[in-house]
Amino acid sequence: MRVEMLVGLKVTNEEGYAEYRKAMRPLLLATGGDFGCDFRVSEVLRAPGEADINRVFTIHFPSASIRDTFFADPTYLAIKERHFKAAVEGTTILASYQRDDERL
């Protein structure tokens, strides 16, 4: 069983966000995690609170502890500081759940 998150972002710099993904994905893969679905959103009809979302994706990990370790890793945090913060204005965790189905 794996842990999956559904995430909404407000990406303000597509090139910068692409650099973030390129830099962090090898670390993600090394944990046994990866991205699932990934969408650029052109119209949001309803979002939680004041969330302004133009990108939605799933990201998964083998377990919650591996997810937590990944997001606390100093190498990941340096990549986030260098690329993510300048490219993304807002992050909304839409859902987090456990999943048996490994098809995605």
Rosetta constraint file for C-alpha pairs under 8 A:
AtomPair CA 1 CA 62 HARMONIC 6.98 0.50
AtomPair CA 1 CA 63 HARMONIC 7.60 0.50
AtomPair CA 1 CA 98 HARMONIC 6.51 0.50
AtomPair CA 1 CA 99 HARMONIC 5.58 0.50
AtomPair CA 1 CA 100 HARMONIC 4.69 0.50
AtomPair CA 1 CA 101 HARMONIC 7.74 0.50
AtomPair CA 2 CA 60 HARMONIC 6.74 0.50
AtomPair CA 2 CA 61 HARMONIC 5.77 0.50
AtomPair CA 2 CA 62 HARMONIC 4.53 0.50
AtomPair CA 2 CA 63 HARMONIC 5.47 0.50
AtomPair CA 2 CA 98 HARMONIC 5.58 0.50
AtomPair CA 2 CA 99 HARMONIC 5.39 0.50
AtomPair CA 2 CA 100 HARMONIC 6.61 0.50
AtomPair CA 3 CA 60 HARMONIC 5.55 0.50
AtomPair CA 3 CA 61 HARMONIC 5.32 0.50
AtomPair CA 3 CA 62 HARMONIC 6.16 0.50
AtomPair CA 3 CA 63 HARMONIC 5.42 0.50
AtomPair CA 3 CA 64 HARMONIC 6.01 0.50
AtomPair CA 3 CA 67 HARMONIC 7.90 0.50
AtomPair CA 3 CA 96 HARMONIC 7.19 0.50
AtomPair CA 3 CA 97 HARMONIC 5.76 0.50
AtomPair CA 3 CA 98 HARMONIC 4.49 0.50
AtomPair CA 3 CA 99 HARMONIC 6.22 0.50
AtomPair CA 4 CA 58 HARMONIC 6.64 0.50
AtomPair CA 4 CA 59 HARMONIC 5.65 0.50
AtomPair CA 4 CA 60 HARMONIC 4.15 0.50
AtomPair CA 4 CA 61 HARMONIC 6.43 0.50
AtomPair CA 4 CA 96 HARMONIC 5.74 0.50
AtomPair CA 4 CA 97 HARMONIC 5.46 0.50
AtomPair CA 4 CA 98 HARMONIC 6.06 0.50
AtomPair CA 4 CA 99 HARMONIC 6.84 0.50
AtomPair CA 5 CA 58 HARMONIC 5.47 0.50
AtomPair CA 5 CA 59 HARMONIC 5.40 0.50
AtomPair CA 5 CA 60 HARMONIC 6.29 0.50
AtomPair CA 5 CA 93 HARMONIC 7.13 0.50
AtomPair CA 5 CA 94 HARMONIC 7.56 0.50
AtomPair CA 5 CA 95 HARMONIC 5.63 0.50
AtomPair CA 5 CA 96 HARMONIC 4.29 0.50
AtomPair CA 5 CA 97 HARMONIC 6.43 0.50
AtomPair CA 6 CA 56 HARMONIC 7.20 0.50
AtomPair CA 6 CA 57 HARMONIC 5.88 0.50
AtomPair CA 6 CA 58 HARMONIC 4.60 0.50
AtomPair CA 6 CA 59 HARMONIC 6.82 0.50
AtomPair CA 6 CA 93 HARMONIC 6.18 0.50
AtomPair CA 6 CA 94 HARMONIC 5.33 0.50
AtomPair CA 6 CA 95 HARMONIC 5.01 0.50
AtomPair CA 6 CA 96 HARMONIC 6.29 0.50
AtomPair CA 7 CA 56 HARMONIC 5.60 0.50
AtomPair CA 7 CA 57 HARMONIC 5.47 0.50
AtomPair CA 7 CA 58 HARMONIC 6.16 0.50
AtomPair CA 7 CA 59 HARMONIC 7.80 0.50
AtomPair CA 7 CA 91 HARMONIC 7.21 0.50
AtomPair CA 7 CA 92 HARMONIC 5.85 0.50
AtomPair CA 7 CA 93 HARMONIC 4.65 0.50
AtomPair CA 7 CA 94 HARMONIC 5.43 0.50
AtomPair CA 7 CA 95 HARMONIC 7.12 0.50
AtomPair CA 8 CA 53 HARMONIC 5.66 0.50
AtomPair CA 8 CA 54 HARMONIC 7.29 0.50
AtomPair CA 8 CA 55 HARMONIC 5.64 0.50
AtomPair CA 8 CA 56 HARMONIC 4.47 0.50
AtomPair CA 8 CA 57 HARMONIC 6.74 0.50
AtomPair CA 8 CA 91 HARMONIC 5.91 0.50
AtomPair CA 8 CA 92 HARMONIC 4.97 0.50
AtomPair CA 8 CA 93 HARMONIC 6.29 0.50
AtomPair CA 8 CA 94 HARMONIC 6.55 0.50
AtomPair CA 9 CA 52 HARMONIC 7.48 0.50
AtomPair CA 9 CA 53 HARMONIC 5.10 0.50
AtomPair CA 9 CA 54 HARMONIC 6.11 0.50
AtomPair CA 9 CA 55 HARMONIC 5.09 0.50
AtomPair CA 9 CA 56 HARMONIC 6.40 0.50
AtomPair CA 9 CA 88 HARMONIC 6.88 0.50
AtomPair CA 9 CA 89 HARMONIC 7.56 0.50
AtomPair CA 9 CA 90 HARMONIC 5.58 0.50
AtomPair CA 9 CA 91 HARMONIC 4.61 0.50
AtomPair CA 9 CA 92 HARMONIC 6.20 0.50
AtomPair CA 10 CA 52 HARMONIC 5.82 0.50
AtomPair CA 10 CA 53 HARMONIC 4.67 0.50
AtomPair CA 10 CA 54 HARMONIC 5.26 0.50
AtomPair CA 10 CA 55 HARMONIC 6.40 0.50
AtomPair CA 10 CA 88 HARMONIC 5.72 0.50
AtomPair CA 10 CA 89 HARMONIC 5.39 0.50
AtomPair CA 10 CA 90 HARMONIC 5.00 0.50
AtomPair CA 10 CA 91 HARMONIC 6.60 0.50
AtomPair CA 11 CA 17 HARMONIC 7.13 0.50
AtomPair CA 11 CA 53 HARMONIC 7.82 0.50
AtomPair CA 11 CA 54 HARMONIC 6.51 0.50
AtomPair CA 11 CA 55 HARMONIC 6.78 0.50
AtomPair CA 11 CA 87 HARMONIC 5.92 0.50
AtomPair CA 11 CA 88 HARMONIC 4.41 0.50
AtomPair CA 11 CA 89 HARMONIC 6.16 0.50
AtomPair CA 11 CA 90 HARMONIC 7.45 0.50
AtomPair CA 12 CA 87 HARMONIC 5.38 0.50
AtomPair CA 12 CA 88 HARMONIC 5.52 0.50
AtomPair CA 12 CA 89 HARMONIC 6.35 0.50
AtomPair CA 13 CA 17 HARMONIC 6.16 0.50
AtomPair CA 13 CA 86 HARMONIC 7.46 0.50
AtomPair CA 13 CA 87 HARMONIC 4.50 0.50
AtomPair CA 13 CA 88 HARMONIC 6.88 0.50
AtomPair CA 14 CA 18 HARMONIC 6.06 0.50
AtomPair CA 14 CA 87 HARMONIC 6.89 0.50
AtomPair CA 15 CA 19 HARMONIC 6.30 0.50
AtomPair CA 15 CA 87 HARMONIC 7.87 0.50
AtomPair CA 16 CA 20 HARMONIC 6.30 0.50
AtomPair CA 16 CA 83 HARMONIC 5.81 0.50
AtomPair CA 16 CA 84 HARMONIC 7.03 0.50
AtomPair CA 16 CA 86 HARMONIC 7.13 0.50
AtomPair CA 16 CA 87 HARMONIC 5.17 0.50
AtomPair CA 17 CA 21 HARMONIC 6.27 0.50
AtomPair CA 17 CA 83 HARMONIC 6.63 0.50
AtomPair CA 17 CA 84 HARMONIC 6.05 0.50
AtomPair CA 17 CA 87 HARMONIC 5.32 0.50
AtomPair CA 17 CA 88 HARMONIC 7.11 0.50
AtomPair CA 18 CA 22 HARMONIC 6.11 0.50
AtomPair CA 19 CA 23 HARMONIC 6.09 0.50
AtomPair CA 19 CA 83 HARMONIC 6.55 0.50
AtomPair CA 20 CA 24 HARMONIC 6.07 0.50
AtomPair CA 20 CA 79 HARMONIC 6.67 0.50
AtomPair CA 20 CA 80 HARMONIC 6.84 0.50
AtomPair CA 20 CA 82 HARMONIC 7.96 0.50
AtomPair CA 20 CA 83 HARMONIC 4.97 0.50
AtomPair CA 20 CA 84 HARMONIC 5.72 0.50
AtomPair CA 21 CA 25 HARMONIC 5.70 0.50
AtomPair CA 22 CA 26 HARMONIC 7.69 0.50
AtomPair CA 23 CA 79 HARMONIC 6.73 0.50
AtomPair CA 24 CA 28 HARMONIC 6.37 0.50
AtomPair CA 24 CA 76 HARMONIC 6.44 0.50
AtomPair CA 24 CA 79 HARMONIC 6.62 0.50
AtomPair CA 25 CA 29 HARMONIC 6.04 0.50
AtomPair CA 25 CA 34 HARMONIC 7.39 0.50
AtomPair CA 26 CA 30 HARMONIC 6.12 0.50
AtomPair CA 27 CA 31 HARMONIC 6.64 0.50
AtomPair CA 27 CA 70 HARMONIC 7.98 0.50
AtomPair CA 27 CA 76 HARMONIC 7.39 0.50
AtomPair CA 28 CA 32 HARMONIC 6.79 0.50
AtomPair CA 28 CA 33 HARMONIC 5.22 0.50
AtomPair CA 28 CA 34 HARMONIC 5.96 0.50
AtomPair CA 28 CA 70 HARMONIC 7.32 0.50
AtomPair CA 29 CA 33 HARMONIC 5.11 0.50
AtomPair CA 29 CA 34 HARMONIC 5.68 0.50
AtomPair CA 31 CA 61 HARMONIC 7.32 0.50
AtomPair CA 31 CA 62 HARMONIC 7.82 0.50
AtomPair CA 31 CA 66 HARMONIC 6.95 0.50
AtomPair CA 31 CA 70 HARMONIC 7.42 0.50
AtomPair CA 32 CA 61 HARMONIC 6.22 0.50
AtomPair CA 32 CA 62 HARMONIC 6.16 0.50
AtomPair CA 33 CA 59 HARMONIC 7.33 0.50
AtomPair CA 33 CA 60 HARMONIC 5.27 0.50
AtomPair CA 33 CA 61 HARMONIC 4.19 0.50
AtomPair CA 33 CA 62 HARMONIC 6.39 0.50
AtomPair CA 34 CA 59 HARMONIC 5.81 0.50
AtomPair CA 34 CA 60 HARMONIC 5.60 0.50
AtomPair CA 34 CA 61 HARMONIC 6.91 0.50
AtomPair CA 35 CA 57 HARMONIC 7.32 0.50
AtomPair CA 35 CA 58 HARMONIC 5.75 0.50
AtomPair CA 35 CA 59 HARMONIC 4.30 0.50
AtomPair CA 35 CA 60 HARMONIC 6.25 0.50
AtomPair CA 36 CA 57 HARMONIC 6.91 0.50
AtomPair CA 36 CA 58 HARMONIC 5.08 0.50
AtomPair CA 36 CA 59 HARMONIC 5.80 0.50
AtomPair CA 36 CA 60 HARMONIC 7.24 0.50
AtomPair CA 36 CA 104 HARMONIC 5.76 0.50
AtomPair CA 37 CA 57 HARMONIC 5.25 0.50
AtomPair CA 37 CA 58 HARMONIC 5.38 0.50
AtomPair CA 37 CA 59 HARMONIC 7.94 0.50
AtomPair CA 37 CA 104 HARMONIC 7.72 0.50
AtomPair CA 38 CA 55 HARMONIC 7.48 0.50
AtomPair CA 38 CA 56 HARMONIC 5.88 0.50
AtomPair CA 38 CA 57 HARMONIC 4.13 0.50
AtomPair CA 38 CA 58 HARMONIC 6.61 0.50
AtomPair CA 39 CA 55 HARMONIC 5.65 0.50
AtomPair CA 39 CA 56 HARMONIC 5.17 0.50
AtomPair CA 39 CA 57 HARMONIC 6.06 0.50
AtomPair CA 40 CA 54 HARMONIC 5.82 0.50
AtomPair CA 40 CA 55 HARMONIC 4.56 0.50
AtomPair CA 40 CA 56 HARMONIC 6.56 0.50
AtomPair CA 41 CA 53 HARMONIC 7.32 0.50
AtomPair CA 41 CA 54 HARMONIC 4.57 0.50
AtomPair CA 41 CA 55 HARMONIC 5.36 0.50
AtomPair CA 41 CA 56 HARMONIC 6.97 0.50
AtomPair CA 42 CA 54 HARMONIC 6.36 0.50
AtomPair CA 43 CA 54 HARMONIC 7.63 0.50
AtomPair CA 44 CA 53 HARMONIC 6.99 0.50
AtomPair CA 44 CA 54 HARMONIC 7.70 0.50
AtomPair CA 47 CA 51 HARMONIC 5.88 0.50
AtomPair CA 47 CA 52 HARMONIC 7.50 0.50
AtomPair CA 47 CA 53 HARMONIC 7.72 0.50
AtomPair CA 51 CA 90 HARMONIC 7.54 0.50
AtomPair CA 51 CA 92 HARMONIC 6.89 0.50
AtomPair CA 52 CA 90 HARMONIC 7.31 0.50
AtomPair CA 53 CA 90 HARMONIC 7.82 0.50
AtomPair CA 60 CA 67 HARMONIC 7.98 0.50
AtomPair CA 61 CA 66 HARMONIC 6.55 0.50
AtomPair CA 61 CA 67 HARMONIC 5.71 0.50
AtomPair CA 62 CA 66 HARMONIC 6.65 0.50
AtomPair CA 62 CA 67 HARMONIC 7.73 0.50
AtomPair CA 63 CA 67 HARMONIC 6.35 0.50
AtomPair CA 64 CA 68 HARMONIC 6.17 0.50
AtomPair CA 65 CA 69 HARMONIC 6.11 0.50
AtomPair CA 66 CA 70 HARMONIC 6.03 0.50
AtomPair CA 67 CA 71 HARMONIC 6.37 0.50
AtomPair CA 68 CA 72 HARMONIC 6.28 0.50
AtomPair CA 69 CA 73 HARMONIC 6.02 0.50
AtomPair CA 70 CA 76 HARMONIC 7.11 0.50
AtomPair CA 71 CA 76 HARMONIC 6.64 0.50
AtomPair CA 71 CA 77 HARMONIC 7.16 0.50
AtomPair CA 72 CA 76 HARMONIC 7.29 0.50
AtomPair CA 72 CA 77 HARMONIC 6.81 0.50
AtomPair CA 73 CA 77 HARMONIC 6.19 0.50
AtomPair CA 74 CA 78 HARMONIC 6.14 0.50
AtomPair CA 75 CA 79 HARMONIC 6.43 0.50
AtomPair CA 76 CA 80 HARMONIC 6.13 0.50
AtomPair CA 77 CA 81 HARMONIC 6.07 0.50
AtomPair CA 78 CA 82 HARMONIC 6.14 0.50
AtomPair CA 79 CA 83 HARMONIC 6.00 0.50
AtomPair CA 79 CA 84 HARMONIC 7.34 0.50
AtomPair CA 80 CA 84 HARMONIC 4.73 0.50
AtomPair CA 80 CA 85 HARMONIC 6.43 0.50
AtomPair CA 81 CA 85 HARMONIC 5.71 0.50
AtomPair CA 82 CA 86 HARMONIC 7.57 0.50
AtomPair CA 83 CA 87 HARMONIC 6.49 0.50
AtomPair CA 84 CA 88 HARMONIC 5.83 0.50
AtomPair CA 85 CA 89 HARMONIC 7.36 0.50
